[in-house]
């Protein structure tokens, strides 16, 4: 194995952002590629096996470029840059960063952070109906909200409609105090949080009062035709097949729809069929409908969340393999009889 050393110039003012607090990002890159980093004023020297040094150099180059563009480097950025470099796709991280959706009320840019999220945003831009599927933390709801608010501000749509299936057919909602809106609000908190962060609470409240932003349980969509609106159906894994069909047939001219869901987190009664699962089977060959499947690699919350999601994915795959193996054994037993 040939050893190699290379020197990288550190752009002025970007060291702390890329290296992280107490050099935690730098140390993570060292561990990931088995290289040693030595600092020399405004330069850094990388020592290690040739292939590893080249990969670590590319990770640092990508992170410095992100920092130059004004991005605050996070642990998720570092982990994703390392993962892409392992797959020889490191140039994608800068391409992802170019995809600006909008800014929050505080001026922070809202952008996709992974290849899966970038594809999701592109599908929403290009298609009338998009299904965004994936585990918690993949940004499927937040990015849909950002796209809805951007379309609303650009007057591409005249209103935003947010809906999700009522929990337990109204039973749990009924025990909460207040009117219908008060009962539904706790279950729509993630959508409200995104609206407040991107639009601002004052603007959100004004548009709510004017009826330009509407929040309602899915059951209240029946009998309506939704024209010129950006409609988000959240937690779609908890719909029944009849509810999903009803919702999809409400869509009118000039509207855009995003359906988000996580098939692994159903709250339906045991044995009940999910409307999301049925819709994906029925509509999978309709070209005008986009289906984006986000995975644990698209999780943008705390890195521990990504590990938890991955552990559950691995466990569920193992369970399925176990069930299939048991079925095969039973089938062999029957055939011998």
DODRENTI-99796 format. One record per residue (C-alpha): residue in three letters; x, y, z. Coordinates in Angstrom, 1 decimal, decimal comma. Example, Ala and Ser with C-alpha at 12.3 -4.5 7.8 and 13.67 -1.06 7.14 Angstrom:
SITE  aa   east  north     up
SITE Ala   12,3   -4,5    7,8
SITE Ser   13,7   -1,1    7,1
REM end
This chain:
SITE  aa   east  north     up
SITE Unk    0,0    0,0    0,0
SITE Unk    1,6    3,3   -1,1
SITE Unk    1,6    6,1    1,4
SITE Unk    0,8    9,7    0,3
SITE Unk    0,7   13,2    1,7
SITE Unk   -1,0   16,2    0,2
SITE Unk   -1,4   19,8    1,3
SITE Unk   -4,7   21,7    1,1
SITE Unk   -5,0   25,5    1,4
SITE Unk   -7,6   26,5    4,0
SITE Unk   -9,8   29,3    2,8
SITE Unk   -9,7   32,3    5,2
SITE Unk  -12,6   32,4    7,6
SITE Unk  -13,9   28,9    6,8
SITE Unk  -11,8   26,7    9,1
SITE Unk  -14,1   26,8   12,2
SITE Unk  -17,2   26,1   10,0
SITE Unk  -15,7   23,1    8,2
SITE Unk  -13,8   21,6   11,2
SITE Unk  -16,6   22,0   13,7
SITE Unk  -16,6   22,6   17,4
SITE Unk  -13,4   21,2   19,0
SITE Unk  -12,5   19,9   15,5
SITE Unk  -15,2   17,2   15,7
SITE Unk  -15,9   17,2   11,9
SITE Unk  -12,2   17,0   11,1
SITE Unk  -11,7   14,1   13,5
SITE Unk  -14,7   12,3   12,0
SITE Unk  -13,1   12,6    8,5
SITE Unk   -9,8   11,3    9,9
SITE Unk  -11,5    8,3   11,4
SITE Unk  -13,7    7,6    8,4
SITE Unk  -10,7    7,4    5,9
SITE Unk   -7,9    6,4    8,3
SITE Unk   -5,8    9,5    7,5
SITE Unk   -3,9   11,9    9,7
SITE Unk   -4,4   15,7    9,4
SITE Unk   -1,6   18,0   10,5
SITE Unk   -2,2   21,8   10,6
SITE Unk    0,3   24,3    9,3
SITE Unk   -1,1   27,8    9,8
SITE Unk   -3,4   28,3    6,8
SITE Unk   -2,7   24,9    5,3
SITE Unk   -3,5   21,3    6,3
SITE Unk   -1,4   18,3    5,4
SITE Unk   -3,1   14,9    4,9
SITE Unk   -1,1   11,7    5,5
SITE Unk   -2,2    8,2    4,8
SITE Unk   -2,8    5,6    2,0
SITE Unk   -3,0    7,2   -1,4
SITE Unk   -6,7    6,2   -2,0
SITE Unk   -7,8    7,3    1,4
SITE Unk   -6,0   10,7    1,2
SITE Unk   -7,6   11,4   -2,1
SITE Unk  -11,0   10,7   -0,8
SITE Unk  -10,5   12,7    2,4
SITE Unk   -9,2   15,6    0,2
SITE Unk  -12,4   15,5   -1,9
SITE Unk  -14,6   15,6    1,2
SITE Unk  -12,7   18,7    2,6
SITE Unk  -12,9   20,3   -0,9
SITE Unk  -16,7   19,8   -1,0
SITE Unk  -17,2   21,1    2,6
SITE Unk  -15,1   24,2    1,9
SITE Unk  -17,1   24,9   -1,2
SITE Unk  -20,3   24,6    0,8
SITE Unk  -18,9   27,0    3,4
SITE Unk  -17,9   29,5    0,7
SITE Unk  -21,5   29,4   -0,6
SITE Unk  -22,7   30,6    2,9
SITE Unk  -23,9   27,2    4,2
SITE Unk  -23,5   26,4    7,9
SITE Unk  -21,8   23,1    8,0
SITE Unk  -23,6   20,5   10,1
SITE Unk  -22,8   17,0   11,1
SITE Unk  -25,3   15,8    8,6
SITE Unk  -23,4   17,6    5,8
SITE Unk  -20,2   15,9    6,9
SITE Unk  -21,8   12,4    7,2
SITE Unk  -23,4   12,8    3,8
SITE Unk  -20,2   14,1    2,1
SITE Unk  -18,4   11,1    3,5
SITE Unk  -21,1    8,7    2,3
SITE Unk  -21,2   10,2   -1,2
SITE Unk  -17,4   10,1   -1,5
SITE Unk  -17,4    6,4   -0,5
SITE Unk  -19,8    5,9   -3,4
SITE Unk  -17,8    8,1   -5,8
SITE Unk  -20,6   10,7   -6,0
SITE Unk  -19,1   13,5   -4,0
SITE Unk  -19,7   16,2   -6,7
SITE Unk  -23,4   15,8   -6,0
SITE Unk  -23,3   17,6   -2,7
SITE Unk  -22,5   21,0   -4,3
SITE Unk  -25,1   20,4   -7,0
SITE Unk  -27,7   19,7   -4,2
SITE Unk  -26,7   23,0   -2,5
SITE Unk  -27,6   25,0   -5,7
SITE Unk  -31,3   24,0   -5,3
SITE Unk  -32,7   26,9   -3,3
SITE Unk  -36,4   26,7   -2,6
SITE Unk  -37,0   29,8   -0,5
SITE Unk  -35,8   31,5    2,7
SITE Unk  -37,3   31,3    6,2
SITE Unk  -38,6   34,4    7,9
SITE Unk  -35,2   34,7    9,5
SITE Unk  -33,4   34,6    6,1
SITE Unk  -32,1   31,0    6,4
SITE Unk  -32,1   29,2    3,0
SITE Unk  -34,4   26,2    2,6
SITE Unk  -32,7   23,7    0,4
SITE Unk  -32,7   19,9   -0,2
SITE Unk  -29,8   18,3    1,6
SITE Unk  -29,6   14,9    0,0
SITE Unk  -29,9   13,4   -3,5
SITE Unk  -33,3   11,9   -2,6
SITE Unk  -34,6   15,3   -1,4
SITE Unk  -33,3   17,0   -4,5
SITE Unk  -35,2   14,5   -6,7
SITE Unk  -38,3   15,0   -4,5
SITE Unk  -38,3   18,7   -5,0
SITE Unk  -37,7   18,3   -8,8
SITE Unk  -40,7   15,9   -9,0
SITE Unk  -42,9   18,4   -7,1
SITE Unk  -41,9   21,2   -9,5
SITE Unk  -42,6   19,0  -12,6
SITE Unk  -45,6   17,0  -11,8
SITE Unk  -49,2   17,7  -10,7
SITE Unk  -49,3   14,9   -8,1
SITE Unk  -46,3   13,6   -6,1
SITE Unk  -46,2   10,9   -3,4
SITE Unk  -43,4   11,5   -0,9
SITE Unk  -42,6    8,4    1,0
SITE Unk  -40,1    7,8    3,7
SITE Unk  -39,2    7,5    7,4
SITE Unk  -39,3   10,2   10,0
SITE Unk  -36,7   13,0    9,5
SITE Unk  -36,4   12,8    5,7
SITE Unk  -37,9   16,3    5,2
SITE Unk  -40,9   15,1    3,1
SITE Unk  -43,4   17,3    4,9
SITE Unk  -41,2   20,3    5,5
SITE Unk  -40,0   20,4    1,8
SITE Unk  -43,6   20,1    0,6
SITE Unk  -44,6   23,0    2,8
SITE Unk  -41,7   25,1    1,5
SITE Unk  -42,8   24,3   -2,1
SITE Unk  -46,4   25,2   -1,3
SITE Unk  -45,5   28,5    0,3
SITE Unk  -43,2   29,4   -2,6
SITE Unk  -45,9   28,6   -5,1
SITE Unk  -48,4   30,7   -3,1
SITE Unk  -46,0   33,7   -2,8
SITE Unk  -45,4   33,6   -6,6
SITE Unk  -49,1   33,5   -7,1
SITE Unk  -48,9   30,1   -9,0
SITE Unk  -51,7   29,0   -6,7
SITE Unk  -54,3   31,0   -4,9
SITE Unk  -54,4   29,1   -1,7
SITE Unk  -52,8   26,3    0,4
SITE Unk  -54,8   23,4    1,8
SITE Unk  -53,4   21,2    4,5
SITE Unk  -55,2   18,0    5,4
SITE Unk  -54,6   14,7    7,1
SITE Unk  -56,8   11,8    8,2
SITE Unk  -58,7   12,3   11,5
SITE Unk  -57,2   10,2   14,2
SITE Unk  -59,4    7,3   15,3
SITE Unk  -62,4    8,6   13,2
SITE Unk  -63,0   11,5   15,7
SITE Unk  -62,9    9,5   18,9
SITE Unk  -59,7   10,9   20,3
SITE Unk  -60,4   14,3   18,8
SITE Unk  -63,7   14,5   20,6
SITE Unk  -62,1   14,3   24,0
SITE Unk  -60,1   17,5   23,3
SITE Unk  -61,7   20,8   24,3
SITE Unk  -62,8   23,5   21,8
SITE Unk  -64,2   23,6   18,3
SITE Unk  -63,2   21,5   15,3
SITE Unk  -60,1   23,6   14,6
SITE Unk  -58,9   23,3   18,2
SITE Unk  -59,3   19,5   18,0
SITE Unk  -57,4   19,1   14,8
SITE Unk  -54,6   21,6   15,5
SITE Unk  -52,5   19,3   17,7
SITE Unk  -52,3   16,7   15,0
SITE Unk  -51,2   19,4   12,4
SITE Unk  -48,5   20,9   14,6
SITE Unk  -45,7   19,9   12,2
SITE Unk  -47,4   21,7    9,3
SITE Unk  -48,0   24,8   11,5
SITE Unk  -44,4   24,8   12,6
SITE Unk  -43,2   24,8    9,0
SITE Unk  -45,6   27,6    8,0
SITE Unk  -44,5   29,8   11,0
SITE Unk  -40,8   29,2   10,2
SITE Unk  -41,1   30,0    6,5
SITE Unk  -44,0   32,4    6,3
SITE Unk  -43,9   34,0    9,7
SITE Unk  -46,7   33,8   12,3
SITE Unk  -48,3   37,2   11,4
SITE Unk  -48,5   36,5    7,7
SITE Unk  -49,7   32,9    8,4
SITE Unk  -52,5   34,3   10,7
SITE Unk  -53,6   36,9    8,1
SITE Unk  -53,9   34,3    5,3
SITE Unk  -55,7   31,9    7,6
SITE Unk  -58,3   34,6    8,4
SITE Unk  -58,7   35,3    4,7
SITE Unk  -59,3   31,6    3,9
SITE Unk  -56,1   31,5    1,8
SITE Unk  -54,6   28,9    4,0
SITE Unk  -56,9   26,1    5,1
SITE Unk  -56,4   23,3    7,5
SITE Unk  -59,0   20,6    7,7
SITE Unk  -59,4   16,9    8,4
SITE Unk  -59,5   14,7    5,3
SITE Unk  -63,2   13,8    5,8
SITE Unk  -64,0   17,5    5,1
SITE Unk  -62,6   17,2    1,6
SITE Unk  -65,6   15,1    0,4
SITE Unk  -67,8   16,8   -2,1
SITE Unk  -65,3   19,6   -2,9
SITE Unk  -63,4   20,4   -6,1
SITE Unk  -60,1   21,9   -5,3
SITE Unk  -59,0   24,3   -8,1
SITE Unk  -55,9   26,5   -8,2
SITE Unk  -54,6   25,2   -4,8
SITE Unk  -51,5   23,6   -3,4
SITE Unk  -52,8   20,6   -1,4
SITE Unk  -50,8   18,6    1,0
SITE Unk  -52,1   15,3    2,4
SITE Unk  -49,9   14,4    5,4
SITE Unk  -49,7   11,0    7,2
SITE Unk  -51,4    9,4    4,2
SITE Unk  -50,5    5,9    5,5
SITE Unk  -53,5    6,3    7,9
SITE Unk  -56,0    6,8    5,1
SITE Unk  -58,4    4,0    4,0
SITE Unk  -58,6    3,1    0,3
SITE Unk  -61,9    4,9    0,0
SITE Unk  -60,5    8,1    1,6
SITE Unk  -57,5    8,1   -0,7
SITE Unk  -59,7    7,7   -3,8
SITE Unk  -62,0   10,4   -2,6
SITE Unk  -59,1   12,8   -2,0
SITE Unk  -57,4   12,2   -5,3
SITE Unk  -60,6   12,7   -7,2
SITE Unk  -61,1   16,1   -5,6
SITE Unk  -58,2   17,7   -7,5
SITE Unk  -59,2   20,4  -10,0
SITE Unk  -57,5   22,6  -12,6
SITE Unk  -54,4   24,6  -11,7
SITE Unk  -53,8   22,5   -8,5
SITE Unk  -50,7   20,7   -7,3
SITE Unk  -50,8   17,9   -4,8
SITE Unk  -48,2   16,3   -2,5
SITE Unk  -49,1   13,2   -0,5
SITE Unk  -46,7   12,3    2,2
SITE Unk  -46,5    9,1    4,3
SITE Unk  -44,5    6,5    6,1
SITE Unk  -45,7    3,0    5,5
SITE Unk  -43,9    1,8    8,6
SITE Unk  -45,9    4,0   11,0
SITE Unk  -49,5    3,1   10,4
SITE Unk  -52,1    3,8   13,1
SITE Unk  -54,8    1,9   11,4
SITE Unk  -56,7   -0,9   13,1
SITE Unk  -54,9   -4,3   12,9
SITE Unk  -55,6   -5,9    9,5
SITE Unk  -56,9   -2,7    7,9
SITE Unk  -55,6   -1,9    4,4
SITE Unk  -53,8    1,4    4,0
SITE Unk  -55,1    3,7    1,2
SITE Unk  -51,6    4,8    0,6
SITE Unk  -50,5    1,2   -0,2
SITE Unk  -53,4    0,7   -2,5
SITE Unk  -52,8    4,0   -4,3
SITE Unk  -49,2    3,2   -5,0
SITE Unk  -50,1   -0,1   -6,6
SITE Unk  -52,9    1,4   -8,6
SITE Unk  -51,1    4,5   -9,8
SITE Unk  -47,5    3,3  -10,2
SITE Unk  -47,7    3,3  -14,1
SITE Unk  -49,3    6,7  -14,4
SITE Unk  -46,5    8,9  -15,9
SITE Unk  -48,0   12,2  -14,7
SITE Unk  -47,7   11,1  -11,1
SITE Unk  -44,4   11,2   -9,3
SITE Unk  -43,4    8,6   -6,6
SITE Unk  -40,4    9,5   -4,5
SITE Unk  -39,1    7,0   -2,0
SITE Unk  -36,8    8,6    0,6
SITE Unk  -34,6    6,3    2,8
SITE Unk  -32,6    6,4    6,0
SITE Unk  -29,7    8,0    4,0
SITE Unk  -32,1   11,1    3,4
SITE Unk  -32,7   11,6    7,2
SITE Unk  -31,6   15,2    8,0
SITE Unk  -32,3   15,2   11,8
SITE Unk  -29,8   14,3   14,5
SITE Unk  -27,4   11,6   13,2
SITE Unk  -28,7    9,3   15,9
SITE Unk  -32,2    9,4   14,2
SITE Unk  -30,6    8,2   11,0
SITE Unk  -29,0    5,3   12,9
SITE Unk  -32,4    4,5   14,6
SITE Unk  -34,2    4,5   11,2
SITE Unk  -31,5    2,3    9,6
SITE Unk  -31,7   -0,2   12,6
SITE Unk  -35,4   -0,5   12,2
SITE Unk  -35,1   -1,0    8,4
SITE Unk  -32,6   -3,7    8,9
SITE Unk  -34,7   -5,4   11,6
SITE Unk  -37,8   -5,3    9,4
SITE Unk  -35,9   -6,8    6,5
SITE Unk  -34,7   -9,6    8,8
SITE Unk  -38,2  -10,2   10,1
SITE Unk  -39,5  -10,5    6,5
SITE Unk  -36,7  -13,0    5,6
SITE Unk  -37,6  -15,0    8,7
SITE Unk  -41,3  -15,1    7,7
SITE Unk  -40,4  -16,2    4,2
SITE Unk  -38,1  -18,9    5,5
SITE Unk  -40,8  -20,2    7,9
SITE Unk  -43,3  -20,2    5,0
SITE Unk  -40,9  -22,2    2,9
SITE Unk  -40,3  -24,8    5,7
SITE Unk  -44,1  -25,2    6,2
SITE Unk  -44,6  -25,6    2,4
SITE Unk  -41,9  -28,3    2,3
SITE Unk  -43,6  -30,1    5,2
SITE Unk  -47,0  -30,0    3,4
SITE Unk  -45,5  -31,3    0,2
SITE Unk  -43,9  -34,3    2,0
SITE Unk  -47,3  -35,3    3,4
REM end
